[in-house]
Amino acid sequence: MGLHNFLQHEFGGKLAMSATETPCGTGAFEVTAGAQLIHSKLTMGHGKCQTDEELENILDKIRAFTG
């Protein structure tokens, strides 16, 4: 299951997620909770979420926002 599907399953409508095509073709995935940007390749320098530590970091930020 990809990150987008996992987050959609866990948090449903509490998040906004978008995928944007980039000139290099790798794309950029962003996660927003309310008005707070949680994860962004474009503006925050986050890469692809590939480790448990990276996933936990994202989940901690989401949980802090959603309670």
N, CA, C and O atoms as a GROMACS GRO file, in nm:
protein
  268
    1MET      N    1   0.085  -0.118   0.000
    1MET     CA    2   0.000   0.000   0.000
    1MET      C    3   0.089   0.124   0.000
    1MET      O    4   0.181   0.134   0.081
    2GLY      N    5   0.063   0.216  -0.090
    2GLY     CA    6   0.141   0.339  -0.095
    2GLY      C    7   0.105   0.434   0.017
    2GLY      O    8   0.004   0.416   0.085
    3LEU      N    9   0.188   0.535   0.035
    3LEU     CA   10   0.167   0.631   0.143
    3LEU      C   11   0.031   0.700   0.129
    3LEU      O   12  -0.040   0.715   0.228
    4HIS      N   13  -0.004   0.742   0.010
    4HIS     CA   14  -0.132   0.810  -0.011
    4HIS      C   15  -0.248   0.722   0.036
    4HIS      O   16  -0.334   0.767   0.111
    5ASN      N   17  -0.250   0.597  -0.008
    5ASN     CA   18  -0.358   0.506   0.029
    5ASN      C   19  -0.360   0.478   0.178
    5ASN      O   20  -0.466   0.472   0.240
    6PHE      N   21  -0.242   0.461   0.237
    6PHE     CA   22  -0.232   0.435   0.380
    6PHE      C   23  -0.289   0.552   0.459
    6PHE      O   24  -0.371   0.532   0.550
    7LEU      N   25  -0.247   0.674   0.426
    7LEU     CA   26  -0.295   0.792   0.499
    7LEU      C   27  -0.444   0.813   0.479
    7LEU      O   28  -0.515   0.851   0.572
    8GLN      N   29  -0.493   0.787   0.358
    8GLN     CA   30  -0.636   0.800   0.330
    8GLN      C   31  -0.715   0.700   0.416
    8GLN      O   32  -0.820   0.734   0.471
    9HIS      N   33  -0.665   0.580   0.427
    9HIS     CA   34  -0.730   0.477   0.508
    9HIS      C   35  -0.730   0.514   0.656
    9HIS      O   36  -0.831   0.498   0.724
   10GLU      N   37  -0.617   0.562   0.705
   10GLU     CA   38  -0.602   0.592   0.848
   10GLU      C   39  -0.674   0.720   0.892
   10GLU      O   40  -0.730   0.726   1.001
   11PHE      N   41  -0.670   0.823   0.807
   11PHE     CA   42  -0.717   0.954   0.850
   11PHE      C   43  -0.832   1.011   0.766
   11PHE      O   44  -0.889   1.114   0.803
   12GLY      N   45  -0.865   0.946   0.657
   12GLY     CA   46  -0.979   0.988   0.575
   12GLY      C   47  -0.980   1.135   0.542
   12GLY      O   48  -0.882   1.190   0.492
   13GLY      N   49  -1.093   1.199   0.570
   13GLY     CA   50  -1.113   1.338   0.533
   13GLY      C   51  -1.041   1.440   0.619
   13GLY      O   52  -1.057   1.561   0.597
   14LYS      N   53  -0.962   1.396   0.714
   14LYS     CA   54  -0.888   1.490   0.798
   14LYS      C   55  -0.766   1.548   0.729
   14LYS      O   56  -0.705   1.642   0.778
   15LEU      N   57  -0.730   1.490   0.613
   15LEU     CA   58  -0.610   1.534   0.541
   15LEU      C   59  -0.644   1.573   0.399
   15LEU      O   60  -0.743   1.528   0.341
   16ALA      N   61  -0.561   1.659   0.344
   16ALA     CA   62  -0.563   1.687   0.201
   16ALA      C   63  -0.429   1.641   0.146
   16ALA      O   64  -0.324   1.672   0.202
   17MET      N   65  -0.434   1.568   0.036
   17MET     CA   66  -0.310   1.519  -0.025
   17MET      C   67  -0.312   1.552  -0.172
   17MET      O   68  -0.417   1.550  -0.237
   18SER      N   69  -0.193   1.585  -0.224
   18SER     CA   70  -0.184   1.614  -0.366
   18SER      C   71  -0.054   1.559  -0.421
   18SER      O   72   0.047   1.549  -0.352
   19ALA      N   73  -0.060   1.523  -0.546
   19ALA     CA   74   0.059   1.480  -0.618
   19ALA      C   75   0.076   1.574  -0.737
   19ALA      O   76  -0.019   1.599  -0.812
   20THR      N   77   0.196   1.626  -0.752
   20THR     CA   78   0.225   1.722  -0.857
   20THR      C   79   0.339   1.669  -0.942
   20THR      O   80   0.441   1.624  -0.890
   21GLU      N   81   0.323   1.675  -1.072
   21GLU     CA   82   0.432   1.634  -1.161
   21GLU      C   83   0.538   1.742  -1.161
   21GLU      O   84   0.507   1.861  -1.166
   22THR      N   85   0.664   1.700  -1.154
   22THR     CA   86   0.775   1.794  -1.155
   22THR      C   87   0.850   1.783  -1.288
   22THR      O   88   0.837   1.682  -1.358
   23PRO      N   89   0.928   1.886  -1.323
   23PRO     CA   90   1.000   1.881  -1.451
   23PRO      C   91   1.092   1.759  -1.466
   23PRO      O   92   1.112   1.711  -1.577
   24CYS      N   93   1.147   1.711  -1.357
   24CYS     CA   94   1.237   1.596  -1.366
   24CYS      C   95   1.160   1.465  -1.375
   24CYS      O   96   1.219   1.360  -1.398
   25GLY      N   97   1.027   1.471  -1.358
   25GLY     CA   98   0.944   1.354  -1.377
   25GLY      C   99   0.923   1.266  -1.256
   25GLY      O  100   0.854   1.165  -1.265
   26THR      N  101   0.981   1.303  -1.142
   26THR     CA  102   0.966   1.219  -1.023
   26THR      C  103   0.839   1.248  -0.946
   26THR      O  104   0.792   1.164  -0.870
   27GLY      N  105   0.784   1.365  -0.963
   27GLY     CA  106   0.663   1.403  -0.893
   27GLY      C  107   0.691   1.451  -0.752
   27GLY      O  108   0.800   1.431  -0.698
   28ALA      N  109   0.591   1.514  -0.694
   28ALA     CA  110   0.603   1.566  -0.559
   28ALA      C  111   0.472   1.539  -0.486
   28ALA      O  112   0.364   1.572  -0.536
   29PHE      N  113   0.481   1.481  -0.371
   29PHE     CA  114   0.365   1.445  -0.290
   29PHE      C  115   0.360   1.537  -0.170
   29PHE      O  116   0.460   1.556  -0.102
   30GLU      N  117   0.242   1.594  -0.145
   30GLU     CA  118   0.226   1.684  -0.032
   30GLU      C  119   0.108   1.641   0.054
   30GLU      O  120   0.006   1.594   0.003
   31VAL      N  121   0.123   1.657   0.185
   31VAL     CA  122   0.017   1.622   0.280
   31VAL      C  123  -0.010   1.746   0.365
   31VAL      O  124   0.082   1.805   0.421
   32THR      N  125  -0.137   1.783   0.374
   32THR     CA  126  -0.178   1.898   0.452
   32THR      C  127  -0.288   1.856   0.549
   32THR      O  128  -0.381   1.785   0.511
   33ALA      N  129  -0.277   1.899   0.674
   33ALA     CA  130  -0.381   1.879   0.774
   33ALA      C  131  -0.431   2.017   0.812
   33ALA      O  132  -0.356   2.096   0.869
   34GLY      N  133  -0.557   2.046   0.781
   34GLY     CA  134  -0.607   2.182   0.800
   34GLY      C  135  -0.529   2.274   0.709
   34GLY      O  136  -0.520   2.250   0.588
   35ALA      N  137  -0.474   2.378   0.764
   35ALA     CA  138  -0.392   2.470   0.686
   35ALA      C  139  -0.242   2.442   0.703
   35ALA      O  140  -0.159   2.515   0.648
   36GLN      N  141  -0.209   2.339   0.778
   36GLN     CA  142  -0.068   2.310   0.807
   36GLN      C  143  -0.012   2.206   0.710
   36GLN      O  144  -0.064   2.095   0.698
   37LEU      N  145   0.094   2.245   0.642
   37LEU     CA  146   0.164   2.153   0.553
   37LEU      C  147   0.247   2.058   0.638
   37LEU      O  148   0.332   2.102   0.717
   38ILE      N  149   0.223   1.928   0.623
   38ILE     CA  150   0.288   1.826   0.704
   38ILE      C  151   0.410   1.767   0.633
   38ILE      O  152   0.514   1.743   0.694
   39HIS      N  153   0.395   1.743   0.503
   39HIS     CA  154   0.500   1.676   0.425
   39HIS      C  155   0.500   1.735   0.285
   39HIS      O  156   0.396   1.742   0.221
   40SER      N  157   0.618   1.778   0.238
   40SER     CA  158   0.627   1.835   0.104
   40SER      C  159   0.767   1.819   0.047
   40SER      O  160   0.865   1.859   0.110
   41LYS      N  161   0.773   1.762  -0.070
   41LYS     CA  162   0.900   1.755  -0.141
   41LYS      C  163   0.936   1.892  -0.196
   41LYS      O  164   1.053   1.932  -0.196
   42LEU      N  165   0.836   1.965  -0.243
   42LEU     CA  166   0.861   2.092  -0.311
   42LEU      C  167   0.909   2.203  -0.220
   42LEU      O  168   1.006   2.272  -0.251
   43THR      N  169   0.842   2.221  -0.106
   43THR     CA  170   0.874   2.336  -0.022
   43THR      C  171   0.948   2.304   0.106
   43THR      O  172   1.005   2.392   0.170
   44MET      N  173   0.947   2.175   0.145
   44MET     CA  174   1.012   2.138   0.271
   44MET      C  175   1.132   2.045   0.251
   44MET      O  176   1.201   2.010   0.346
   45GLY      N  177   1.156   2.006   0.126
   45GLY     CA  178   1.272   1.921   0.097
   45GLY      C  179   1.256   1.776   0.138
   45GLY      O  180   1.355   1.702   0.140
   46HIS      N  181   1.135   1.734   0.170
   46HIS     CA  182   1.113   1.594   0.207
   46HIS      C  183   1.120   1.507   0.082
   46HIS      O  184   1.070   1.545  -0.024
   47GLY      N  185   1.181   1.396   0.095
   47GLY     CA  186   1.186   1.301  -0.016
   47GLY      C  187   1.074   1.200  -0.004
   47GLY      O  188   0.979   1.218   0.071
   48LYS      N  189   1.087   1.095  -0.079
   48LYS     CA  190   0.990   0.986  -0.074
   48LYS      C  191   1.000   0.920   0.063
   48LYS      O  192   1.109   0.894   0.114
   49CYS      N  193   0.887   0.892   0.122
   49CYS     CA  194   0.883   0.829   0.253
   49CYS      C  195   0.920   0.681   0.235
   49CYS      O  196   0.841   0.603   0.184
   50GLN      N  197   1.042   0.645   0.278
   50GLN     CA  198   1.091   0.510   0.253
   50GLN      C  199   1.128   0.432   0.378
   50GLN      O  200   1.153   0.312   0.371
   51THR      N  201   1.133   0.498   0.492
   51THR     CA  202   1.173   0.428   0.614
   51THR      C  203   1.062   0.439   0.719
   51THR      O  204   0.976   0.527   0.711
   52ASP      N  205   1.067   0.351   0.817
   52ASP     CA  206   0.972   0.358   0.928
   52ASP      C  207   0.986   0.490   1.003
   52ASP      O  208   0.886   0.546   1.048
   53GLU      N  209   1.108   0.539   1.016
   53GLU     CA  210   1.132   0.665   1.086
   53GLU      C  211   1.066   0.782   1.013
   53GLU      O  212   1.005   0.869   1.076
   54GLU      N  213   1.077   0.785   0.880
   54GLU     CA  214   1.013   0.891   0.802
   54GLU      C  215   0.861   0.882   0.815
   54GLU      O  216   0.794   0.985   0.828
   55LEU      N  217   0.806   0.762   0.810
   55LEU     CA  218   0.662   0.744   0.825
   55LEU      C  219   0.617   0.788   0.963
   55LEU      O  220   0.516   0.859   0.975
   56GLU      N  221   0.687   0.750   1.067
   56GLU     CA  222   0.650   0.788   1.204
   56GLU      C  223   0.655   0.940   1.221
   56GLU      O  224   0.572   0.996   1.291
   57ASN      N  225   0.751   1.005   1.158
   57ASN     CA  226   0.761   1.150   1.164
   57ASN      C  227   0.636   1.214   1.105
   57ASN      O  228   0.580   1.308   1.164
   58ILE      N  229   0.591   1.165   0.991
   58ILE     CA  230   0.469   1.216   0.927
   58ILE      C  231   0.349   1.188   1.016
   58ILE      O  232   0.267   1.277   1.039
   59LEU      N  233   0.338   1.065   1.066
   59LEU     CA  234   0.224   1.028   1.150
   59LEU      C  235   0.219   1.109   1.279
   59LEU      O  236   0.111   1.148   1.323
   60ASP      N  237   0.335   1.135   1.340
   60ASP     CA  238   0.339   1.216   1.462
   60ASP      C  239   0.285   1.356   1.436
   60ASP      O  240   0.209   1.410   1.517
   61LYS      N  241   0.322   1.415   1.323
   61LYS     CA  242   0.275   1.550   1.289
   61LYS      C  243   0.125   1.549   1.264
   61LYS      O  244   0.054   1.641   1.306
   62ILE      N  245   0.076   1.448   1.196
   62ILE     CA  246  -0.067   1.438   1.169
   62ILE      C  247  -0.145   1.419   1.299
   62ILE      O  248  -0.247   1.484   1.320
   63ARG      N  249  -0.097   1.331   1.384
   63ARG     CA  250  -0.165   1.305   1.511
   63ARG      C  251  -0.168   1.430   1.599
   63ARG      O  252  -0.266   1.455   1.668
   64ALA      N  253  -0.059   1.507   1.597
   64ALA     CA  254  -0.054   1.630   1.675
   64ALA      C  255  -0.161   1.728   1.628
   64ALA      O  256  -0.218   1.802   1.708
   65PHE      N  257  -0.188   1.728   1.500
   65PHE     CA  258  -0.288   1.819   1.446
   65PHE      C  259  -0.430   1.766   1.467
   65PHE      O  260  -0.521   1.842   1.503
   66THR      N  261  -0.449   1.636   1.443
   66THR     CA  262  -0.584   1.581   1.446
   66THR      C  263  -0.629   1.537   1.585
   66THR      O  264  -0.748   1.516   1.610
   67GLY      N  265  -0.533   1.525   1.676
   67GLY     CA  266  -0.568   1.487   1.813
   67GLY      C  267  -0.590   1.346   1.822
   67GLY      O  268  -0.621   1.294   1.929
   0.00000   0.00000   0.00000
